[in-house]
């Protein structure tokens, strides 16, 4: 059989049918619309339960609404003027200084424990659970537990007697001791969150850097200074922002344990009392807006002073 005969006998391969041109735009449109369909529900929830209440709060801050009456009168900037001219309304921010100092201790302890437990230490998984467990407990439960812990002749006084320290102490009886005690409770509760953040950031650093540093004879302190500290800088910056904003908006621990008495009233407790005890919802809304602006301003200043730069460890 000649080559010409073979070519004639070979079956013809059917040509691939081209994709219809009208199908391509439809698939392209579906690919563009699909992500927005997945985002529709969370965006709707975010607008409904976050941004719409914020907008209403800002609107109420320019009125004299009492939170009950269906009628409200427009008062302009009168609520903000009252906030800025009444000294006692801003004196409660001095209480935030205790929690701000406690946040420094909290970050230092969390960073220390995260650094130690990132290395090969016996029972490190056990200590990780012990440090993170308080953050899982409900804040109201913590408040009641430590309320009995700090009461006169309570658990803390009993432990001190075992150590040879006699006498009952009014831990919640004076402004200094009460705020110091409450700030200590805040450190105990929120230490686990910062610990987990720092531990995750430290463990994301490549292990080859530690091996190279160990070969060069670097000590643990030198590894922390030149490897760990630069490597976790973004997480450390986030932790500082959360700690500062949290110290300005402390609420549940002092509200449960003292109700704001004995000089422990925070700005948020004062705002809640203005709204629900004195029926000054307009003034309370203005206070909430001021607190939001202060937190945003502090965050902006912190990000300007310490920009979020990625460290090059190699």
C-alpha positions as CSV (number, residue, x, y, z in Angstrom):
1,X,0.0,0.0,0.0
2,X,1.4,3.3,-1.0
3,X,1.7,6.4,1.2
4,X,-1.0,8.0,-0.8
5,X,-3.4,5.1,-0.1
6,X,-2.6,5.1,3.6
7,X,-3.3,8.8,3.9
8,X,-6.6,8.3,2.1
9,X,-7.6,5.4,4.4
10,X,-6.7,7.3,7.6
11,X,-9.8,8.5,9.4
12,X,-10.2,12.2,9.7
13,X,-10.0,13.7,13.2
14,X,-12.9,15.9,13.9
15,X,-11.9,19.5,14.6
16,X,-12.5,20.8,18.1
17,X,-15.6,22.9,18.1
18,X,-14.9,26.5,19.2
19,X,-16.5,27.8,22.4
20,X,-19.5,29.9,21.5
21,X,-18.6,33.6,21.7
22,X,-21.8,34.4,23.5
23,X,-20.9,32.0,26.4
24,X,-17.7,33.8,27.3
25,X,-19.3,37.1,28.6
26,X,-21.8,35.2,30.7
27,X,-19.0,33.2,32.4
28,X,-17.0,36.4,32.9
29,X,-20.0,38.1,34.5
30,X,-20.6,35.2,36.8
31,X,-16.9,35.2,37.9
32,X,-17.2,38.9,38.7
33,X,-20.5,38.6,40.5
34,X,-19.8,35.5,42.6
35,X,-17.5,37.2,45.2
36,X,-20.0,39.9,45.8
37,X,-22.7,37.3,46.4
38,X,-20.6,35.8,49.2
39,X,-19.9,39.2,50.6
40,X,-23.5,40.4,50.5
41,X,-24.7,38.7,53.8
42,X,-21.7,39.8,56.0
43,X,-21.7,43.3,54.6
44,X,-25.4,43.6,55.3
45,X,-24.9,42.4,58.8
46,X,-22.0,44.8,59.3
47,X,-24.0,47.8,58.0
48,X,-27.1,46.8,60.1
49,X,-25.4,46.1,63.4
50,X,-22.3,48.3,63.3
51,X,-22.4,51.3,61.0
52,X,-26.2,52.0,61.3
53,X,-26.0,52.1,65.2
54,X,-22.9,54.4,65.0
55,X,-24.8,56.7,62.6
56,X,-27.8,56.8,65.0
57,X,-25.5,57.4,68.0
58,X,-23.9,60.4,66.2
59,X,-27.3,61.7,65.4
60,X,-28.5,61.3,69.0
61,X,-25.5,63.2,70.3
62,X,-26.9,66.4,68.8
63,X,-30.3,66.0,70.6
64,X,-31.7,66.0,74.1
65,X,-33.3,62.5,73.8
66,X,-33.9,60.8,77.1
67,X,-33.9,57.3,75.6
68,X,-37.6,56.8,76.4
69,X,-39.7,59.6,74.9
70,X,-40.6,59.4,71.2
71,X,-39.8,63.1,70.9
72,X,-36.3,64.5,70.7
73,X,-35.2,68.1,70.1
74,X,-32.2,69.2,68.1
75,X,-29.7,70.9,70.4
76,X,-26.7,71.2,68.1
77,X,-23.3,71.0,69.8
78,X,-24.7,71.6,73.3
79,X,-23.9,68.1,74.6
80,X,-20.3,68.4,73.4
81,X,-20.0,71.8,75.0
82,X,-21.2,70.3,78.3
83,X,-18.7,67.5,78.1
84,X,-15.8,69.9,77.5
85,X,-16.8,72.4,80.1
86,X,-17.8,70.0,83.0
87,X,-14.5,69.0,84.6
88,X,-15.9,66.0,86.5
89,X,-17.0,64.3,83.2
90,X,-13.3,64.1,82.0
91,X,-11.7,63.4,85.4
92,X,-12.7,59.8,85.1
93,X,-10.1,59.4,82.4
94,X,-7.5,59.6,85.2
95,X,-8.7,56.1,86.2
96,X,-7.6,54.9,82.8
97,X,-4.0,55.6,83.9
98,X,-4.1,52.6,86.2
99,X,-5.1,50.3,83.4
100,X,-2.6,51.9,81.0
101,X,0.2,51.2,83.5
102,X,-1.2,47.6,83.9
103,X,-1.2,47.2,80.1
104,X,2.6,47.8,80.1
105,X,3.0,45.1,82.7
106,X,0.7,42.9,80.8
107,X,2.6,43.2,77.5
108,X,5.9,42.7,79.2
109,X,4.8,39.5,80.9
110,X,3.1,38.2,77.8
111,X,6.3,38.9,75.8
112,X,8.4,37.2,78.4
113,X,6.3,34.0,78.6
114,X,5.9,33.8,74.9
115,X,9.7,34.1,74.4
116,X,10.5,31.5,77.0
117,X,7.8,29.0,75.9
118,X,8.8,29.3,72.2
119,X,12.0,27.4,73.0
120,X,12.2,23.7,74.1
121,X,10.9,23.9,77.7
122,X,9.5,21.0,79.7
123,X,5.7,21.1,80.2
124,X,5.4,24.1,77.9
125,X,2.0,23.0,76.5
126,X,0.7,22.9,80.0
127,X,1.9,26.4,80.8
128,X,0.5,27.6,77.5
129,X,-2.9,26.4,78.6
130,X,-2.6,27.9,82.1
131,X,-1.7,31.3,80.7
132,X,-4.5,31.3,78.1
133,X,-7.2,29.8,80.2
134,X,-8.3,33.1,82.0
135,X,-9.1,34.7,78.7
136,X,-11.7,32.0,78.0
137,X,-13.6,32.8,81.3
138,X,-16.6,35.1,81.1
139,X,-15.8,38.6,82.4
140,X,-18.9,38.6,84.7
141,X,-17.7,35.4,86.4
142,X,-14.2,36.8,86.8
143,X,-15.7,39.9,88.4
144,X,-17.7,37.9,91.0
145,X,-14.7,35.6,91.7
146,X,-12.3,38.4,92.4
147,X,-15.0,40.3,94.4
148,X,-14.8,37.6,97.0
149,X,-11.1,37.3,96.5
150,X,-10.5,41.0,97.5
151,X,-13.1,41.4,100.2
152,X,-12.0,42.1,103.8
153,X,-10.8,38.9,105.4
154,X,-11.3,37.0,102.1
155,X,-9.1,34.7,100.1
156,X,-6.3,37.1,99.6
157,X,-6.1,38.0,103.3
158,X,-6.2,34.3,104.2
159,X,-3.2,33.6,101.9
160,X,-1.3,36.5,103.3
161,X,-1.9,35.2,106.8
162,X,-0.3,31.9,105.8
163,X,2.7,33.9,104.6
164,X,3.0,35.7,108.0
165,X,1.2,39.0,107.0
166,X,-1.5,39.7,109.6
167,X,-4.4,42.0,109.5
168,X,-7.3,42.6,107.2
169,X,-6.9,44.9,104.2
170,X,-9.6,47.0,102.5
171,X,-8.4,46.1,99.0
172,X,-11.4,47.8,97.5
173,X,-11.8,50.5,100.2
174,X,-9.7,53.3,98.8
175,X,-9.3,54.7,95.3
176,X,-5.6,53.7,94.9
177,X,-5.9,50.2,96.3
178,X,-9.2,49.6,94.5
179,X,-8.0,50.7,91.1
180,X,-4.7,48.9,91.6
181,X,-6.6,45.7,92.4
182,X,-8.9,46.0,89.5
183,X,-6.0,46.7,87.1
184,X,-4.3,43.6,88.4
185,X,-7.5,41.5,87.6
186,X,-7.4,43.0,84.1
187,X,-3.8,41.9,83.7
188,X,-4.6,38.4,84.8
189,X,-7.5,38.1,82.4
190,X,-6.1,39.6,79.2
191,X,-2.5,38.3,79.6
192,X,-3.5,35.1,77.6
193,X,-4.6,37.0,74.5
194,X,-1.3,38.9,74.1
195,X,0.6,35.8,75.0
196,X,-1.0,33.8,72.1
197,X,-0.4,36.7,69.7
198,X,3.2,37.0,70.6
199,X,3.7,33.2,70.6
200,X,2.2,32.8,67.1
201,X,4.4,35.6,65.8
202,X,7.6,34.2,67.3
203,X,6.8,30.7,65.9
204,X,6.4,32.2,62.5
205,X,10.0,33.2,62.4
206,X,12.1,30.7,60.4
207,X,14.0,28.3,62.6
208,X,17.1,28.5,60.5
209,X,17.7,32.0,62.0
210,X,17.9,30.5,65.5
211,X,20.2,27.7,64.3
212,X,22.5,30.2,62.7
213,X,22.5,32.4,65.8
214,X,23.3,29.4,68.0
215,X,26.2,28.4,65.8
216,X,27.6,32.0,66.0
217,X,27.3,31.7,69.8
218,X,24.4,34.1,70.3
219,X,22.8,34.1,73.8
220,X,19.1,34.0,74.4
221,X,19.0,37.7,75.0
222,X,20.8,38.4,71.7
223,X,18.4,36.1,69.9
224,X,15.5,38.0,71.4
225,X,17.0,41.4,70.6
226,X,18.1,40.8,67.0
227,X,15.7,38.1,65.8
228,X,12.5,37.9,67.9
229,X,11.9,41.7,68.6
230,X,12.3,42.8,65.0
231,X,10.3,39.8,63.7
232,X,7.2,40.4,65.9
233,X,7.2,44.2,65.5
234,X,3.8,44.4,63.7
235,X,2.2,42.1,66.3
236,X,3.7,44.2,69.1
237,X,2.3,47.3,67.5
238,X,-1.1,45.8,67.3
239,X,-0.9,44.7,70.9
240,X,0.0,48.2,72.0
241,X,-3.0,49.7,70.1
242,X,-5.4,47.1,71.6
243,X,-4.0,47.8,75.1
244,X,-4.3,51.6,74.9
245,X,-7.8,51.5,73.5
246,X,-8.8,48.9,76.0
247,X,-7.5,50.9,78.9
248,X,-9.6,53.9,77.8
249,X,-12.8,51.7,77.5
250,X,-12.6,49.5,80.5
251,X,-16.1,48.5,81.7
252,X,-17.1,45.0,82.9
253,X,-14.5,44.3,85.6
254,X,-15.0,47.6,87.6
255,X,-18.7,47.7,86.9
256,X,-19.2,44.2,88.3
257,X,-16.8,44.5,91.3
258,X,-17.5,48.1,92.5
259,X,-20.1,49.6,90.2
260,X,-17.8,52.6,89.8
261,X,-17.7,53.4,93.5
262,X,-14.6,54.3,95.5
263,X,-13.2,56.3,92.7
264,X,-13.2,53.4,90.2
265,X,-15.6,54.9,87.8
266,X,-14.4,54.7,84.2
267,X,-15.5,56.8,81.2
268,X,-17.6,53.9,79.9
269,X,-19.3,53.3,83.3
270,X,-20.1,57.1,83.4
271,X,-21.5,57.0,79.9
272,X,-23.8,54.0,80.8
273,X,-25.0,55.8,83.9
274,X,-25.7,58.9,81.9
275,X,-27.9,56.9,79.5
276,X,-29.7,54.5,81.8
277,X,-29.6,56.0,85.2
278,X,-30.0,59.7,84.5
279,X,-31.9,59.3,81.2
280,X,-29.5,61.6,79.3
281,X,-29.1,59.5,76.1
282,X,-28.1,62.5,74.0
283,X,-25.2,63.4,76.4
284,X,-24.2,59.7,76.7
285,X,-24.1,59.4,72.9
286,X,-21.9,62.5,72.7
287,X,-19.6,60.9,75.3
288,X,-19.4,57.7,73.3
289,X,-18.5,59.7,70.1
290,X,-15.8,61.5,72.0
291,X,-14.4,58.2,73.3
292,X,-14.4,56.9,69.8
293,X,-12.5,59.9,68.5
294,X,-10.0,59.7,71.3
295,X,-9.3,56.0,70.5
296,X,-8.9,56.8,66.8
297,X,-6.6,59.7,67.5
298,X,-4.4,57.6,69.8
299,X,-4.3,54.8,67.2
300,X,-3.3,57.3,64.5
301,X,-0.6,58.9,66.6
302,X,0.8,55.4,67.5
303,X,0.9,54.3,63.9
304,X,2.7,57.6,62.9
305,X,5.3,57.2,65.7
306,X,5.8,53.4,65.1
307,X,5.0,52.7,61.5
308,X,4.1,49.1,60.5
309,X,7.3,48.1,58.7
310,X,8.2,44.6,57.8
311,X,11.6,43.6,59.3
312,X,14.2,42.0,57.1
313,X,15.8,39.3,59.3
314,X,17.9,37.7,56.6
